[in-house]
Amino acid sequence: MNFEFTKMHHLGNDFIMVDFRKYEDDCCRFRVKFDEVFSPDTVKMLCDRHFGIGADGVVGVFNPPSKRYDLKMRIINSDGSEAKMCGNGLACFALFASCTNAASRRPGASLRVETLSGPRGASIKKSRGGFSAVLDMGEPVIDFIKDLRIGKYKFKINSVSMGNPHCVIFLDEPLSDSEFERLGPVIERHRLFPDKTNVEFVTVKSRSEISVQVWERGAGRTLACGTGASAAAFMAVSYKFCGPRVKVLLPGGSCRAEIKTGGHVHLECSPVKVFEGNIELS
């Protein structure tokens, strides 16, 4: 079967977007069909940067199950596992929806999206040089804070849920590439995190700026992570390292987070459409 796709990214965190509403027969069958066609092995192949399209994940666009939502999003990581939530994926999802008839709403209006982590809000507006997305990432939940020793390293780890798990670690200086590549997967798979975790190594640059290195669950080293940026900014504000508005520097660029009264994180992003194409899948 021939599938149309759109390649998109935010800060280099890239996705293969598939509007699966075109291929669903009814609300009972589409999930099974999506899982059958976009199996873990198929997603691994599509995300391979040498033998496939190349991406950090595949994002599916679906009709919502109820009138409470405008659309439904599913995301499969490059290792074939399913993520409950992805901030950069949501930013690309919102831009994709605004570029199609998936979002017949006035410009700037919030799009109500169902994810496996619950409802999320997103709006798109034109900005200088492209588009910007404002995402309501929800309210983070701190699961636990404790010390963790790995070899010669001792970290204070902050386990934070953004609908998906994060381990936020504050450092005086960024890790070297070799340290990052060694410690990222060890913490991701540590016994403290039975379902594995995303890992953010954070350096506070000023009262309004942090730098984040991201090791993403199911994808490894990535240039950016929306939920990771949100978790890192939330913890920086919680510790009073920063004020409520935080610029987050990531390897792929920067975004801005605002911690609202009550704890909700709003993230301003600049998603980009790269190209469109077709691929034949059995």
C-alpha positions in Angstrom: 0.0 0.0 0.0 1.3 3.5 -0.9 1.4 5.9 2.0 1.9 9.6 1.8 4.1 11.2 4.5 5.5 14.6 5.5 8.9 15.0 7.0 9.0 17.6 9.8 11.3 18.7 12.6 11.6 21.0 15.6 15.2 21.9 16.5 16.4 18.8 14.6 14.1 16.4 16.5 12.5 15.0 13.3 9.4 13.0 12.5 7.7 11.1 9.7 4.1 12.4 9.8 1.3 10.2 8.4 -2.3 11.3 8.1 -3.8 7.9 8.8 -7.4 9.3 8.6 -7.0 8.7 4.9 -6.6 5.0 5.4 -9.0 4.2 8.2 -12.2 2.4 7.4 -13.9 2.8 10.7 -13.1 3.8 14.3 -12.8 0.1 15.3 -10.3 -1.0 12.7 -7.9 1.9 12.3 -5.8 1.3 15.4 -5.2 -2.4 14.4 -4.4 -1.4 10.9 -1.9 1.3 12.0 -0.2 -1.2 14.3 -0.1 -3.8 11.6 1.4 -1.5 8.9 3.6 0.6 11.2 5.0 -2.4 13.2 8.2 -1.9 15.3 10.3 -3.4 12.5 8.8 -1.2 9.9 9.2 1.9 12.0 12.9 1.0 12.7 13.4 0.7 8.9 11.6 4.0 8.1 13.6 5.9 10.8 17.0 4.5 9.7 19.0 7.4 8.3 20.9 5.2 5.8 18.3 2.7 4.6 15.0 4.6 5.3 13.6 8.1 5.4 15.4 8.9 8.6 13.7 10.2 11.7 13.5 10.1 15.5 9.9 8.7 15.2 6.7 8.2 13.3 3.7 10.4 14.2 0.2 9.3 13.2 -2.7 11.7 12.8 -6.2 10.2 13.6 -9.8 11.2 13.9 -10.6 11.8 17.6 -12.6 9.2 19.5 -15.0 11.9 20.8 -16.1 15.5 20.3 -13.9 16.5 23.2 -10.9 16.5 20.8 -10.1 17.9 17.4 -7.5 15.2 16.6 -5.7 12.2 18.1 -1.9 11.7 18.0 0.2 8.6 18.3 4.0 8.5 18.2 6.3 5.5 17.6 9.9 6.0 18.6 12.8 5.0 16.2 13.3 1.8 18.2 9.7 0.7 17.6 8.4 1.5 21.0 5.4 3.7 21.5 5.7 7.0 23.4 2.8 8.4 25.4 3.7 12.0 24.7 6.3 14.0 22.7 6.5 17.8 22.8 8.4 18.2 19.6 6.1 15.7 18.0 3.1 17.7 19.2 4.6 20.9 17.7 5.0 19.2 14.3 1.6 17.6 14.7 0.0 21.1 15.2 1.8 22.6 12.2 0.8 19.5 10.0 -2.8 20.0 11.1 -2.8 23.7 10.3 -1.4 23.0 6.8 -4.2 20.5 6.0 -8.0 20.6 6.5 -7.4 18.8 9.8 -7.7 22.1 11.7 -10.6 24.2 10.3 -10.3 26.7 13.2 -9.4 30.3 13.2 -5.7 31.2 13.2 -4.2 31.0 16.7 -7.1 29.0 18.2 -6.1 26.1 20.4 -6.2 22.6 18.9 -7.4 20.0 21.3 -5.3 16.8 20.8 -5.7 13.4 22.5 -2.5 11.7 23.4 -1.8 8.5 25.4 -0.9 10.9 28.3 -4.2 12.7 28.1 -5.4 16.0 26.4 -2.9 18.6 25.2 -3.5 22.0 23.7 -1.6 23.5 20.7 -1.9 26.6 18.6 -0.1 27.7 15.5 0.6 31.3 14.4 2.7 32.8 11.6 6.0 34.3 12.8 9.0 35.9 11.1 10.5 33.3 8.9 7.9 30.6 9.4 5.5 29.4 12.1 5.5 29.2 15.8 3.6 26.7 18.0 2.5 27.4 21.5 1.9 24.1 23.4 0.2 23.5 26.7 2.4 20.7 28.0 0.3 20.1 31.0 1.3 20.1 34.7 4.5 18.1 35.6 4.5 15.7 38.4 7.6 15.1 40.6 7.8 11.4 41.2 10.9 11.3 43.4 14.2 13.1 44.1 17.2 11.1 45.3 21.0 10.6 44.9 22.3 8.2 42.4 25.9 7.0 42.1 27.3 5.6 38.8 30.9 4.7 39.0 32.8 7.9 40.0 29.8 10.1 39.4 27.2 11.1 42.1 24.1 12.8 40.8 21.0 14.3 42.4 18.3 13.0 40.1 14.8 14.5 39.7 12.3 12.0 38.4 9.6 14.1 36.7 6.6 13.0 34.6 5.4 15.1 31.7 3.0 12.3 30.7 6.3 10.5 29.9 9.2 9.9 32.3 12.1 12.2 32.7 15.3 12.2 34.8 16.5 15.8 35.2 20.1 16.2 36.5 21.7 19.6 37.2 25.4 20.0 36.6 27.9 22.8 37.1 29.4 22.1 33.6 28.0 20.2 30.6 29.2 16.6 30.1 31.8 15.8 27.5 30.5 13.8 24.5 32.1 10.6 25.8 30.6 11.1 29.3 27.2 11.8 27.8 27.3 8.7 25.5 28.3 6.5 28.4 26.0 7.9 31.1 22.8 8.5 29.0 22.0 4.9 28.3 23.0 3.7 31.8 20.5 6.1 33.5 17.9 5.5 30.8 17.9 1.7 31.7 18.6 2.0 35.5 16.5 -0.2 37.8 14.9 3.0 39.3 13.1 3.3 36.0 11.4 0.0 35.1 9.9 1.5 31.9 13.2 3.4 31.1 13.4 7.1 31.2 14.4 10.2 29.2 17.5 11.9 30.6 18.2 15.6 30.7 21.6 16.9 31.9 21.0 20.6 32.7 23.4 23.5 33.2 22.0 26.8 34.5 23.4 29.7 32.4 21.5 32.6 34.1 18.2 33.4 35.8 16.5 33.1 32.5 18.5 30.5 30.5 19.4 26.9 30.8 21.4 24.5 28.6 20.1 20.9 28.2 21.7 17.7 26.8 19.1 15.2 25.9 19.3 11.4 26.0 15.8 10.3 24.8 14.2 7.0 25.8 13.8 4.9 22.7 15.9 7.2 20.4 19.2 7.9 22.2 21.0 11.2 21.6 18.6 13.7 20.1 19.0 17.3 19.2 16.0 18.4 21.2 13.1 17.1 23.3 10.0 19.2 24.0 8.9 17.3 27.1 12.5 17.2 28.3 12.8 21.0 27.8 9.6 21.4 29.8 10.7 19.1 32.6 14.1 20.8 32.9 12.6 24.3 32.9 10.0 23.3 35.5 12.7 21.9 37.8 14.9 25.0 37.3 11.9 27.2 38.4 11.1 24.8 41.2 14.6 25.2 42.6 14.4 28.9 42.1 17.4 28.8 39.7 15.3 30.7 37.2 12.2 32.9 37.0 9.0 31.7 35.4 10.1 32.4 31.8 13.1 30.3 30.7 15.0 30.1 27.4 16.1 26.5 26.9 19.2 25.9 24.9 19.4 22.5 23.1 21.9 21.1 20.7 19.4 21.7 17.8 18.5 25.3 18.8 16.4 27.0 21.5 12.8 27.2 22.6 11.1 29.1 25.4 9.2 27.7 28.3 6.9 29.5 30.7 5.7 28.0 34.0 2.2 29.3 34.6 0.5 29.8 37.9 -0.6 26.3 39.0 2.4 24.6 37.3 1.3 24.2 33.7 4.2 24.5 31.3 3.7 26.4 28.0 6.3 25.8 25.4 6.9 28.1 22.4 8.4 26.2 19.4 9.2 26.7 15.8 8.3 23.5 13.9 9.4 23.2 10.2 8.1 21.2 7.3 11.0 19.7 5.4 9.5 17.7 2.5 6.7 15.4 1.4 6.9 11.9 -0.2 5.4 8.5 -0.7 6.5 5.1 0.4 5.2 1.6 -0.4 4.5 -0.6 2.6 2.9 -4.0 2.8 
